[in-house]
């Protein structure tokens, strides 16, 4: 009865409505940002052809990560139901964080995911942990977003070349940090990470050398999906 009661709450009509309102905010934000970006691009001298090419490239680049989020959605909804899985991954999109938050939240009340039956109290605790655990990011971004230009000027001044180096270094550090734990795990995660990197190392220079436009746009998708497929069939 406990498990059934928990599922009734996790997939209730009102929870779908609450999650839908939250996801609606994300969709409105995406629309407003896209519209403002398009109009600003035209104002600074970019042509409509350039803007449309950028939109197309961005759309294609987002397909690979979206499949990753979809696979995470399937895994997460088993634990917290459809509404919360849909809302959380629409907001944050990090399967690693959400699964850790669910695990920490349920363990605090003595429930281990995958071993013990979920209870309503454990479900509520998981939801609170996911929500409160991400509030810090939102507060930090809200308070500091308008100050990033000053930080940029502090570090690079008017040297655009140095700013590019700093930005590239930050991106490499972020992806390197995310990949390090998988590389050191020596399991299928390691295989997937290495395979994706090898695929990207092959496709990216090939696309640049032969100026294959569509391959430049789809390279990330092929690397992400290829890495996952190699890991699935790797004999470990």
ABEGO torsion letter per residue (X at the ends): XAAAAAAAAAABAAAAAAAAAAAAAAAAAAAAAAAAAAAAAAAAGBBAAAAAAAAAAAAAAAAAAAAAAAAAAAAAAAAAEAAAAAAAAAAAGBAAAAAAAAAAAAAAAGBBBGABBBBAAAAAAAAAAAAAAAAAAAAAAAAAAAAAAAAAAAAAEABAAAAAAAAAAAAAAAAAAAAAAAAAAGBAAAAAAAAAAAAAAAAAAAAAAAGBAAAAAAAAAAAAAAAAAAAAABBX
